[in-house]
């Protein structure tokens, strides 16, 4: 009986020792300080991840804002060029319209009638002639402008846009194209910029 009692006492002591170790292990594992420390660590990790994501998103937004600003600046430049070209075309149209208007008709000077009989010494009754000249209206003579025929055949007019694109494809610079077509270099650049993506 001594062996079984010793074995039971030893087993009881080992069980008590294991329970104490298990108790401290569970206490350290599930203590409020340990849970708070784990939560704090997880929150810090989440904050770090959020900061990294926010920094990346801010960098992307700043790049997009920069792209938009450059596009707005480019659009403003194109608008200015287009406004200048519209103004030039309006001035050219008003000048063309002014040149195409029919010139004002100047009333002809009254024709002076000289009596040949008076010069030769013959006397004819003057009052009847005087009455006749007061009621006459001056004679206006109109003539049509002369039409000249060109020896060259009429060629169909190719739009300026197509001419600019064709010359650019042949390798001419914007300045040469502008001189060749008698338009401004800004208009050439505008046409080329607008048609690059087509």
Backbone as a chain_set.jsonl record, in Angstrom:
{"seq": "XXXXXXXXXXXXXXXXXXXXXXXXXXXXXXXXXXXXXXXXXXXXXXXXXXXXXXXXXXXXXXXXXXXXXXXXXXXXXXXXXXXXXXXXXXXXXXXXXXXXXXXXXXXXXXXXXXXXXXXXXXXXXXXXXXXXXXXXXXXXXXXXXXXXXXXXXXXXXXXXXXXXXXXXXXXXXXXXXXXXXXXXXXXXXXXXXXXXXX", "coords": {"N": [[0.793, -1.169, 0.0], [1.979, 1.068, 0.402], [3.26, 1.82, -1.939], [1.181, 2.456, -3.694], [0.01, 4.601, -2.402], [2.041, 6.45, -2.387], [2.342, 6.72, -5.098], [-0.179, 7.824, -5.715], [-0.055, 10.214, -4.291], [2.069, 11.4, -5.493], [1.037, 11.579, -8.083], [-1.076, 13.322, -7.573], [0.336, 15.583, -6.788], [1.701, 16.157, -9.167], [-0.496, 16.682, -10.79], [-1.524, 18.936, -9.499], [0.615, 20.644, -9.873], [0.658, 20.789, -12.698], [-1.842, 21.957, -13.081], [-1.423, 24.457, -11.91], [0.587, 25.465, -13.559], [-0.82, 25.415, -15.991], [-2.867, 27.184, -15.277], [-1.457, 29.632, -14.928], [-0.48, 29.865, -17.497], [-2.855, 30.105, -19.012], [-3.794, 32.4, -17.794], [-1.842, 34.259, -18.475], [-2.093, 34.151, -21.186], [-4.763, 34.865, -21.754], [-5.168, 37.163, -20.364], [-6.268, 40.471, -19.451], [-4.398, 42.459, -19.994], [-2.767, 41.222, -21.893], [-4.631, 40.788, -23.946], [-5.302, 43.453, -24.525], [-2.81, 44.331, -25.39], [-2.477, 42.76, -27.701], [-4.655, 43.688, -29.195], [-3.881, 46.375, -29.453], [-1.585, 46.066, -30.988], [-2.672, 44.977, -33.348], [-4.337, 47.114, -34.123], [-2.395, 49.094, -34.529], [-1.068, 47.922, -36.701], [-3.16, 47.976, -38.608], [-3.496, 50.745, -38.824], [-1.025, 51.43, -39.91], [-1.201, 50.088, -42.378], [-3.395, 51.472, -43.472], [-2.299, 54.047, -43.614], [-0.26, 53.602, -45.517], [-1.82, 52.885, -47.747], [-3.291, 55.239, -48.022], [-1.241, 57.098, -48.575], [-0.35, 56.059, -51.044], [-2.714, 56.393, -52.548], [-2.957, 59.178, -52.43], [-0.671, 59.941, -53.821], [-1.33, 58.941, -56.345], [-3.614, 60.502, -56.876], [-2.439, 63.068, -56.898], [-0.796, 62.812, -59.133], [-2.752, 62.486, -61.111], [-4.067, 64.94, -60.861], [-2.031, 66.633, -61.689], [-1.796, 65.77, -64.354], [-4.328, 66.544, -65.281], [-4.125, 69.32, -64.968], [-2.106, 69.889, -66.819], [-3.426, 69.099, -69.146], [-5.544, 70.928, -69.121], [-4.109, 73.3, -69.412], [-3.064, 72.869, -71.969], [-5.47, 72.727, -73.397], [-6.372, 75.343, -72.963], [-4.411, 76.754, -74.391], [-4.967, 75.829, -76.971], [-7.544, 76.8, -77.254], [-7.044, 79.551, -77.219], [-5.533, 79.774, -79.58], [-7.46, 78.919, -81.393], [-9.4, 80.921, -81.015], [-7.977, 83.138, -81.934], [-7.679, 82.411, -84.599], [-10.356, 82.271, -85.392], [-11.038, 84.93, -85.08], [-9.353, 86.07, -86.997], [-10.439, 84.91, -89.296], [-13.009, 85.973, -89.226], [-12.426, 88.666, -89.575], [-11.31, 88.508, -92.136], [-13.55, 87.578, -93.523], [-15.33, 89.724, -93.186], [-13.902, 91.676, -94.518], [-13.826, 90.58, -97.088], [-16.547, 90.563, -97.606], [-17.041, 93.285, -97.575], [-15.561, 94.041, -99.795], [-16.946, 92.732, -101.789], [-19.361, 93.937, -101.912], [-21.641, 95.91, -103.804], [-20.476, 98.758, -105.451], [-21.227, 102.096, -104.399], [-23.559, 103.987, -106.218], [-22.858, 106.765, -108.036], [-24.635, 109.648, -108.641], [-25.138, 110.723, -111.944], [-23.724, 113.633, -113.488], [-25.737, 116.364, -114.529], [-26.512, 116.612, -117.966], [-25.277, 118.994, -120.097], [-26.941, 120.86, -122.444], [-26.155, 122.068, -125.526], [-27.074, 124.464, -127.72], [-26.861, 124.215, -131.06], [-27.807, 125.827, -133.016], [-27.825, 128.348, -131.878], [-25.198, 128.857, -131.639], [-24.536, 129.104, -134.292], [-25.88, 131.325, -135.009], [-28.587, 131.335, -135.589], [-31.93, 131.997, -134.606], [-34.065, 130.51, -132.39], [-37.095, 129.578, -130.756], [-36.72, 129.986, -127.327], [-38.164, 129.55, -124.829], [-39.745, 127.175, -124.934], [-37.881, 125.166, -125.116], [-36.541, 125.47, -122.707], [-38.511, 124.779, -120.874], [-38.782, 122.113, -121.535], [-36.304, 120.971, -120.775], [-36.363, 121.174, -118.007], [-38.143, 119.184, -117.127], [-36.985, 116.834, -117.903], [-35.295, 113.889, -116.896], [-32.054, 113.029, -115.659], [-29.928, 111.041, -117.705], [-28.905, 107.792, -117.038], [-26.232, 105.714, -117.466], [-25.446, 102.36, -117.513], [-22.934, 99.925, -117.252], [-21.875, 96.606, -117.82], [-19.502, 94.655, -116.015], [-16.502, 93.562, -117.56], [-16.043, 90.227, -118.527], [-13.476, 88.056, -118.029], [-11.955, 85.263, -119.42], [-10.224, 82.572, -118.123], [-7.286, 80.943, -119.219], [-6.539, 78.615, -117.968], [-7.819, 75.56, -116.615], [-10.521, 75.127, -114.326], [-9.775, 74.081, -111.166], [-10.78, 71.663, -108.748], [-11.376, 72.762, -105.446], [-9.425, 71.829, -102.771], [-10.045, 71.116, -99.388], [-8.524, 73.054, -96.769], [-7.748, 71.72, -94.477], [-7.372, 69.05, -95.339], [-5.288, 69.465, -97.143], [-3.258, 70.327, -95.408], [-2.874, 68.057, -93.788], [-2.072, 66.221, -95.746], [0.333, 67.385, -96.676], [1.794, 67.291, -94.315], [2.035, 64.565, -93.951], [3.74, 64.065, -96.014], [6.048, 64.991, -94.991], [6.656, 67.663, -94.577], [7.426, 70.629, -92.653], [5.613, 72.518, -90.108], [5.91, 75.279, -90.513], [6.667, 75.491, -93.201], [4.436, 74.373, -94.434], [2.544, 76.274, -93.668], [3.461, 78.57, -95.021], [3.24, 77.676, -97.636], [0.497, 77.251, -97.967], [-0.519, 79.672, -97.35], [-1.455, 80.335, -94.751], [-1.662, 80.763, -91.165], [1.01, 79.647, -88.979], [0.077, 78.78, -86.522], [-2.527, 77.93, -87.059], [-1.964, 75.747, -88.684], [-0.622, 74.078, -86.851], [-2.707, 73.669, -85.046], [-4.568, 72.249, -86.635], [-3.041, 69.963, -87.182], [-2.599, 69.0, -84.551], [-5.208, 68.41, -83.753], [-5.828, 66.369, -85.462], [-4.08, 64.286, -85.07], [-4.765, 62.061, -83.597], [-6.55, 60.699, -85.158]], "CA": [[0.0, 0.0, 0.0], [2.842, 2.224, 0.421], [3.556, 2.223, -3.332], [0.02, 3.101, -4.306], [-0.215, 5.894, -1.736], [3.072, 7.352, -2.878], [2.02, 7.018, -6.489], [-1.325, 8.728, -5.74], [0.388, 11.52, -3.809], [2.895, 11.94, -6.576], [0.128, 11.95, -9.176], [-1.8, 14.511, -7.127], [1.273, 16.719, -6.84], [1.932, 16.483, -10.578], [-1.733, 17.316, -11.287], [-1.593, 20.295, -8.95], [1.653, 21.419, -10.562], [0.188, 21.037, -14.076], [-2.951, 22.922, -12.997], [-0.855, 25.777, -11.618], [1.249, 25.919, -14.803], [-1.886, 25.688, -16.956], [-3.557, 28.392, -14.817], [-0.633, 30.8, -15.26], [-0.428, 29.961, -18.957], [-4.13, 30.677, -19.457], [-3.893, 33.755, -17.274], [-0.992, 35.132, -19.29], [-2.597, 34.121, -22.562], [-6.065, 35.522, -21.868], [-5.292, 38.273, -19.423], [-6.726, 41.725, -20.079], [-3.21, 43.161, -20.51], [-2.34, 40.541, -23.123], [-5.65, 41.082, -24.971], [-5.119, 44.864, -24.912], [-1.562, 44.43, -26.162], [-2.768, 42.199, -29.024], [-5.526, 44.655, -29.896], [-3.07, 47.544, -29.784], [-0.701, 45.675, -32.084], [-3.504, 44.867, -34.55], [-4.755, 48.479, -34.502], [-1.213, 49.751, -35.101], [-0.871, 47.346, -38.036], [-4.204, 48.528, -39.484], [-3.185, 52.168, -39.075], [0.112, 51.457, -40.841], [-1.722, 49.723, -43.705], [-4.23, 52.587, -43.957], [-1.381, 55.134, -43.987], [0.38, 53.261, -46.793], [-2.834, 52.984, -48.81], [-3.616, 56.664, -48.197], [-0.106, 57.722, -49.264], [-0.39, 55.619, -52.437], [-3.849, 57.052, -53.197], [-2.629, 60.606, -52.562], [0.293, 60.067, -54.924], [-2.078, 58.743, -57.591], [-4.441, 61.699, -57.086], [-1.579, 64.188, -57.285], [-0.388, 62.595, -60.529], [-3.926, 62.771, -61.946], [-4.285, 66.395, -60.826], [-0.993, 67.214, -62.546], [-2.186, 65.484, -65.733], [-5.47, 67.4, -65.614], [-3.643, 70.697, -65.12], [-1.405, 70.01, -68.108], [-4.454, 69.045, -70.201], [-6.266, 72.204, -69.106], [-3.221, 74.304, -70.009], [-3.039, 72.596, -73.406], [-6.774, 73.131, -73.938], [-6.392, 76.807, -72.98], [-3.591, 77.194, -75.528], [-5.695, 75.551, -78.212], [-8.674, 77.734, -77.312], [-6.5, 80.851, -77.63], [-5.191, 79.688, -81.003], [-8.722, 78.851, -82.137], [-10.033, 82.245, -80.965], [-7.238, 84.01, -82.858], [-7.998, 82.015, -85.976], [-11.741, 82.691, -85.653], [-11.015, 86.387, -85.24], [-8.759, 86.349, -88.313], [-11.391, 84.536, -90.338], [-14.097, 86.95, -89.217], [-11.914, 89.881, -90.22], [-11.191, 88.23, -93.571], [-14.902, 87.493, -94.077], [-15.901, 91.072, -93.266], [-13.186, 92.376, -95.577], [-14.317, 90.021, -98.352], [-17.919, 91.045, -97.783], [-16.977, 94.707, -97.922], [-15.067, 94.15, -101.161], [-17.914, 92.186, -102.723], [-20.543, 94.807, -101.994], [-21.711, 96.71, -105.022], [-20.072, 100.128, -105.122], [-22.319, 103.074, -104.412], [-23.709, 104.648, -107.514], [-22.765, 108.22, -107.982], [-25.559, 110.176, -109.64], [-24.405, 111.42, -113.001], [-23.91, 115.09, -113.588], [-26.687, 116.678, -115.593], [-25.906, 116.873, -119.267], [-25.52, 120.349, -120.567], [-27.339, 120.863, -123.85], [-25.697, 123.274, -126.238], [-27.873, 124.672, -128.94], [-25.985, 124.462, -132.197], [-28.369, 126.969, -133.751], [-27.446, 129.586, -131.245], [-23.806, 129.084, -131.968], [-24.416, 129.499, -135.689], [-26.518, 132.611, -135.204], [-30.015, 131.21, -135.824], [-32.73, 132.22, -133.404], [-35.211, 129.612, -132.243], [-37.775, 129.94, -129.509], [-36.034, 129.473, -126.132], [-38.979, 129.145, -123.693], [-40.195, 125.789, -125.07], [-36.735, 124.322, -124.829], [-36.264, 125.584, -121.289], [-39.528, 123.995, -120.19], [-38.512, 120.715, -121.833], [-35.122, 120.524, -120.039], [-36.666, 121.076, -116.578], [-38.86, 117.94, -116.821], [-36.174, 115.663, -118.243], [-34.451, 113.35, -115.828], [-30.742, 112.737, -116.23], [-29.769, 109.708, -118.263], [-27.886, 107.021, -116.332], [-25.741, 104.639, -118.317], [-24.796, 101.307, -116.748], [-22.2, 98.969, -118.086], [-21.513, 95.379, -117.114], [-18.051, 94.438, -115.981], [-16.041, 92.619, -118.575], [-15.712, 88.898, -118.015], [-12.292, 87.502, -118.668], [-11.866, 83.82, -119.3], [-8.873, 82.111, -117.814], [-6.886, 79.826, -120.077], [-6.401, 77.416, -117.139], [-9.067, 74.937, -116.219], [-10.844, 75.298, -112.91], [-9.441, 72.89, -110.389], [-11.604, 71.607, -107.532], [-10.637, 73.268, -104.294], [-9.254, 70.842, -101.707], [-10.101, 71.816, -98.106], [-7.223, 73.369, -96.173], [-7.431, 70.658, -93.52], [-6.826, 67.908, -96.068], [-3.989, 69.851, -97.701], [-2.288, 70.359, -94.301], [-2.579, 66.675, -93.396], [-1.333, 65.594, -96.845], [1.701, 67.907, -96.687], [2.469, 66.8, -93.112], [2.388, 63.164, -94.209], [4.877, 64.062, -96.935], [7.238, 65.321, -94.213], [6.913, 69.097, -94.493], [7.245, 71.188, -91.323], [4.437, 73.387, -89.979], [6.203, 76.595, -91.094], [6.648, 75.367, -94.667], [3.037, 74.171, -94.815], [1.853, 77.553, -93.497], [3.856, 79.454, -96.13], [2.759, 77.129, -98.907], [-0.961, 77.384, -98.058], [-0.839, 81.062, -96.976], [-2.191, 80.388, -93.491], [-0.739, 80.972, -90.054], [1.565, 78.414, -88.408], [-0.792, 78.332, -85.426], [-3.645, 77.174, -87.634], [-1.41, 74.464, -89.132], [-0.386, 73.262, -85.663], [-4.008, 73.295, -84.508], [-5.119, 71.191, -87.488], [-2.246, 68.746, -86.961], [-2.846, 68.49, -83.198], [-6.555, 67.862, -83.677], [-5.963, 65.212, -86.339], [-3.038, 63.292, -84.775], [-5.37, 60.859, -83.014], [-7.487, 60.075, -86.097]], "C": [[0.846, 1.247, 0.0], [3.143, 2.706, -0.99], [2.381, 2.934, -3.975], [-0.247, 4.449, -3.691], [0.821, 6.899, -2.255], [2.773, 7.734, -4.325], [0.851, 7.992, -6.576], [-0.909, 10.124, -5.29], [1.233, 12.189, -4.896], [2.025, 12.396, -7.756], [-0.655, 13.2, -8.827], [-0.897, 15.725, -7.205], [1.538, 17.142, -8.288], [0.7, 17.183, -11.155], [-1.853, 18.754, -10.784], [-0.563, 21.192, -9.65], [1.217, 21.756, -12.001], [-0.947, 22.06, -14.073], [-2.428, 24.332, -12.752], [-0.193, 26.335, -12.877], [0.196, 26.283, -15.85], [-2.64, 26.963, -16.594], [-2.764, 29.633, -15.203], [-0.521, 30.997, -16.783], [-1.706, 30.6, -19.503], [-4.284, 32.126, -18.998], [-3.052, 34.706, -18.113], [-1.517, 35.227, -20.722], [-3.874, 34.94, -22.714], [-6.249, 36.634, -20.85], [-5.695, 39.536, -20.173], [-5.542, 42.51, -20.643], [-2.747, 42.556, -21.829], [-3.333, 40.825, -24.257], [-5.51, 42.517, -25.444], [-3.861, 45.052, -25.75], [-1.765, 43.885, -27.57], [-3.64, 43.152, -29.851], [-4.739, 45.882, -30.336], [-2.161, 47.252, -30.982], [-1.487, 45.566, -33.405], [-3.949, 46.243, -35.05], [-3.583, 49.228, -35.119], [-0.922, 49.224, -36.504], [-1.892, 47.876, -39.037], [-3.926, 49.99, -39.826], [-2.036, 52.289, -40.061], [-0.346, 51.125, -42.257], [-2.562, 50.851, -44.302], [-3.354, 53.752, -44.389], [-0.708, 54.85, -45.33], [-0.596, 53.393, -47.95], [-3.189, 54.45, -49.089], [-2.487, 57.384, -48.933], [-0.098, 57.356, -50.749], [-1.534, 56.317, -53.191], [-3.594, 58.543, -53.393], [-1.65, 60.824, -53.705], [-0.404, 59.904, -56.269], [-2.929, 59.97, -57.904], [-3.604, 62.903, -57.509], [-1.105, 64.049, -58.719], [-1.552, 62.914, -61.47], [-4.208, 64.269, -61.996], [-3.274, 67.088, -61.728], [-1.332, 66.985, -64.017], [-3.338, 66.379, -66.162], [-5.032, 68.849, -65.804], [-2.924, 70.886, -66.45], [-2.401, 69.946, -69.261], [-5.246, 70.34, -70.273], [-5.409, 73.292, -69.734], [-3.149, 74.122, -71.522], [-4.35, 73.017, -74.061], [-6.881, 74.658, -73.995], [-5.575, 77.357, -74.149], [-4.33, 76.989, -76.834], [-6.892, 76.482, -78.367], [-8.189, 79.105, -77.757], [-6.162, 80.86, -79.118], [-6.467, 79.689, -81.838], [-9.418, 80.206, -82.146], [-9.315, 83.212, -81.909], [-7.592, 83.695, -84.3], [-9.425, 82.415, -86.34], [-11.798, 84.192, -85.881], [-10.439, 86.766, -86.607], [-9.748, 86.03, -89.424], [-12.571, 85.5, -90.387], [-13.656, 88.246, -89.882], [-11.8, 89.687, -91.729], [-12.569, 88.169, -94.22], [-15.528, 88.874, -94.2], [-15.215, 91.887, -94.359], [-13.666, 91.889, -96.946], [-15.721, 90.523, -98.642], [-17.92, 92.517, -98.193], [-16.498, 94.89, -99.364], [-16.096, 93.664, -102.18], [-19.179, 93.038, -102.827], [-20.468, 95.636, -103.26], [-21.332, 98.147, -104.675], [-21.274, 101.076, -105.217], [-22.345, 103.795, -105.761], [-23.712, 106.145, -107.315], [-23.731, 108.763, -109.036], [-24.778, 110.961, -110.706], [-24.7, 112.913, -112.997], [-24.904, 115.367, -114.712], [-25.944, 117.082, -116.877], [-26.277, 118.283, -119.702], [-25.817, 120.303, -122.07], [-26.908, 122.188, -124.468], [-26.486, 123.36, -127.539], [-26.934, 125.069, -130.07], [-26.476, 125.666, -132.995], [-27.945, 128.285, -133.146], [-26.0, 129.915, -131.571], [-23.672, 129.593, -133.42], [-25.142, 130.804, -135.976], [-28.007, 132.507, -135.477], [-30.751, 131.39, -134.52], [-33.926, 131.295, -133.426], [-35.867, 129.952, -130.921], [-37.125, 129.214, -128.305], [-37.004, 128.963, -125.059], [-39.409, 127.678, -123.784], [-39.064, 124.841, -124.705], [-36.428, 124.333, -123.344], [-37.264, 124.755, -120.491], [-39.264, 122.512, -120.372], [-37.343, 120.189, -121.006], [-35.4, 120.404, -118.55], [-37.321, 119.745, -116.241], [-38.04, 116.704, -117.143], [-35.381, 115.196, -117.031], [-33.103, 112.993, -116.444], [-30.673, 111.272, -116.682], [-28.623, 109.006, -117.531], [-27.501, 105.849, -117.219], [-25.005, 103.638, -117.429], [-24.053, 100.388, -117.698], [-21.857, 97.761, -117.23], [-19.993, 95.258, -117.068], [-17.674, 93.39, -117.026], [-15.651, 91.302, -117.909], [-14.504, 88.383, -118.78], [-12.264, 86.01, -118.423], [-10.411, 83.431, -119.097], [-8.505, 80.973, -118.76], [-6.73, 78.52, -119.285], [-7.777, 76.856, -116.798], [-9.271, 75.155, -114.724], [-10.567, 73.981, -112.203], [-10.348, 72.864, -109.158], [-10.759, 72.017, -106.325], [-10.631, 72.205, -103.195], [-9.285, 71.611, -100.384], [-8.703, 71.963, -97.496], [-6.795, 72.263, -95.216], [-6.781, 69.47, -94.221], [-5.463, 68.23, -96.666], [-2.915, 69.825, -96.616], [-1.887, 68.939, -93.922], [-1.739, 65.982, -94.468], [0.119, 66.065, -96.863], [2.483, 67.42, -95.461], [2.882, 65.346, -93.29], [3.564, 63.055, -95.169], [6.162, 64.507, -96.239], [7.557, 66.803, -94.128], [6.665, 69.59, -93.077], [6.05, 72.146, -91.339], [4.678, 74.753, -90.628], [6.125, 76.557, -92.624], [5.211, 75.189, -95.155], [2.277, 75.496, -94.735], [2.193, 78.512, -94.645], [3.256, 78.982, -97.443], [1.253, 77.34, -99.081], [-1.452, 78.778, -97.677], [-1.776, 81.114, -95.775], [-1.172, 80.516, -92.371], [-0.196, 79.636, -89.537], [0.718, 77.887, -87.262], [-1.961, 77.515, -85.929], [-3.17, 75.801, -88.105], [-1.215, 73.543, -87.932], [-1.696, 72.798, -85.045], [-4.618, 72.154, -85.311], [-4.366, 69.886, -87.259], [-2.501, 68.146, -85.595], [-4.216, 67.824, -83.101], [-6.695, 66.579, -84.483], [-4.895, 64.146, -86.104], [-3.689, 61.977, -84.37], [-6.323, 60.169, -83.98], [-6.87, 58.912, -86.828]], "O": [[0.408, 2.334, -0.377], [3.268, 3.911, -1.205], [2.56, 3.902, -4.714], [-0.689, 5.364, -4.387], [0.496, 8.055, -2.524], [2.922, 8.887, -4.73], [0.866, 8.895, -7.413], [-1.368, 11.115, -5.857], [1.11, 13.384, -5.163], [2.252, 13.454, -8.342], [-0.879, 14.051, -9.687], [-1.328, 16.791, -7.646], [1.593, 18.332, -8.596], [0.821, 18.148, -11.91], [-2.228, 19.661, -11.527], [-0.843, 22.346, -9.973], [1.394, 22.886, -12.455], [-1.015, 22.924, -14.948], [-2.937, 25.294, -13.328], [-0.372, 27.502, -13.226], [0.295, 27.316, -16.511], [-3.013, 27.738, -17.474], [-3.327, 30.585, -15.744], [-0.474, 32.122, -17.282], [-1.66, 31.505, -20.336], [-4.828, 32.965, -19.716], [-3.48, 35.816, -18.427], [-1.393, 36.263, -21.375], [-4.041, 35.639, -23.714], [-7.377, 36.998, -20.519], [-5.485, 39.649, -21.381], [-5.68, 43.165, -21.676], [-2.383, 43.273, -22.761], [-2.927, 41.071, -25.393], [-5.59, 42.778, -26.645], [-3.846, 45.835, -26.7], [-1.282, 44.477, -28.535], [-3.393, 43.383, -31.035], [-4.908, 46.37, -31.453], [-1.994, 48.088, -31.869], [-1.015, 46.012, -34.451], [-3.941, 46.505, -36.253], [-3.751, 49.922, -36.122], [-0.569, 49.995, -37.395], [-1.546, 48.189, -40.175], [-4.097, 50.416, -40.968], [-2.059, 53.144, -40.946], [0.055, 51.782, -43.218], [-2.455, 51.151, -45.491], [-3.622, 54.382, -45.412], [-0.596, 55.737, -46.176], [-0.259, 53.938, -49.001], [-3.365, 54.849, -50.24], [-2.749, 58.196, -49.82], [0.128, 58.209, -51.607], [-1.356, 56.772, -54.321], [-3.977, 59.106, -54.418], [-1.782, 61.779, -54.47], [-0.113, 60.632, -57.218], [-2.97, 60.43, -59.045], [-4.013, 63.671, -58.38], [-1.016, 65.038, -59.447], [-1.355, 63.543, -62.51], [-4.549, 64.805, -63.051], [-3.619, 68.024, -62.449], [-1.179, 67.889, -64.838], [-3.334, 66.914, -67.271], [-5.519, 69.531, -66.707], [-3.099, 71.9, -67.125], [-2.243, 70.66, -70.251], [-5.584, 70.802, -71.363], [-5.91, 74.115, -70.499], [-3.17, 75.099, -72.271], [-4.349, 73.593, -75.149], [-7.417, 75.207, -74.957], [-5.992, 78.305, -74.815], [-4.326, 77.86, -77.704], [-7.217, 76.905, -79.477], [-8.836, 79.757, -78.576], [-6.46, 81.82, -79.828], [-6.55, 80.369, -82.861], [-9.971, 80.606, -83.17], [-9.955, 84.006, -82.598], [-7.781, 84.595, -85.119], [-9.682, 82.85, -87.463], [-12.512, 84.671, -86.762], [-10.952, 87.655, -87.287], [-9.88, 86.792, -90.383], [-13.076, 85.81, -91.466], [-14.404, 88.85, -90.651], [-12.146, 90.577, -92.507], [-12.748, 88.65, -95.339], [-16.182, 89.172, -95.199], [-15.855, 92.686, -95.042], [-13.886, 92.692, -97.853], [-16.048, 90.866, -99.778], [-18.701, 92.936, -99.047], [-16.969, 95.781, -100.071], [-16.112, 94.138, -103.316], [-19.974, 92.858, -103.749], [-19.392, 96.012, -103.724], [-21.831, 98.691, -103.69], [-22.196, 100.872, -106.007], [-21.318, 104.149, -106.339], [-24.477, 106.695, -106.522], [-23.652, 108.376, -110.202], [-23.884, 111.749, -110.395], [-25.759, 113.373, -112.569], [-24.905, 114.674, -115.729], [-24.926, 117.774, -116.862], [-27.439, 118.688, -119.67], [-25.032, 119.771, -122.856], [-27.255, 123.268, -123.99], [-26.532, 122.418, -128.331], [-26.299, 126.123, -130.033], [-25.689, 126.42, -133.567], [-27.727, 129.252, -133.876], [-25.626, 131.073, -131.755], [-22.801, 130.409, -133.723], [-25.032, 131.338, -137.08], [-28.655, 133.547, -135.59], [-30.27, 130.993, -133.459], [-34.708, 131.3, -134.376], [-35.237, 130.559, -130.055], [-37.008, 127.988, -128.292], [-36.668, 127.974, -124.406], [-39.428, 127.0, -122.757], [-39.288, 123.822, -124.051], [-36.085, 123.294, -122.78], [-36.883, 124.095, -119.523], [-39.499, 121.728, -119.452], [-37.392, 119.04, -120.568], [-34.744, 119.611, -117.875], [-37.079, 119.213, -115.158], [-38.383, 115.613, -116.686], [-34.868, 115.999, -116.252], [-33.029, 112.688, -117.634], [-31.298, 110.394, -116.088], [-27.521, 109.543, -117.415], [-28.359, 105.086, -117.664], [-24.08, 103.992, -116.698], [-24.505, 100.118, -118.81], [-21.579, 97.899, -116.039], [-19.294, 95.707, -117.977], [-18.434, 92.467, -117.321], [-15.009, 91.285, -116.859], [-14.512, 88.29, -120.007], [-12.529, 85.557, -117.309], [-9.509, 83.893, -119.796], [-9.346, 80.127, -119.064], [-6.782, 77.437, -119.868], [-8.762, 77.589, -116.707], [-8.318, 75.341, -113.967], [-11.059, 72.922, -112.593], [-10.654, 73.911, -108.588], [-9.587, 71.658, -106.212], [-11.682, 71.745, -102.748], [-8.629, 72.645, -100.259], [-7.829, 71.116, -97.683], [-5.617, 71.91, -95.153], [-5.767, 68.946, -93.76], [-4.579, 67.374, -96.695], [-1.798, 69.364, -96.854], [-0.703, 68.648, -93.754], [-0.806, 65.244, -94.148], [1.034, 65.261, -97.041], [3.685, 67.167, -95.548], [3.951, 64.939, -92.836], [4.3, 62.069, -95.144], [7.244, 64.417, -96.819], [8.631, 67.17, -93.65], [5.811, 69.056, -92.37], [5.546, 72.532, -92.393], [3.766, 75.325, -91.225], [5.588, 77.468, -93.255], [4.812, 75.776, -96.161], [1.471, 75.811, -95.611], [1.309, 79.186, -95.175], [2.817, 79.789, -98.262], [0.78, 77.578, -100.193], [-2.655, 79.039, -97.68], [-2.767, 81.844, -95.78], [0.032, 80.394, -92.596], [-0.868, 78.61, -89.646], [0.646, 76.677, -87.05], [-2.348, 76.524, -85.309], [-3.881, 74.808, -87.949], [-1.59, 72.372, -87.977], [-1.795, 71.665, -84.573], [-5.129, 71.194, -84.734], [-4.978, 68.824, -87.152], [-2.61, 66.926, -85.466], [-4.365, 66.794, -82.443], [-7.593, 65.78, -84.215], [-4.815, 63.187, -86.872], [-3.223, 60.904, -84.752], [-6.864, 59.119, -83.634], [-7.53, 58.282, -87.654]]}, "num_chains": 1, "name": "protein.A"}
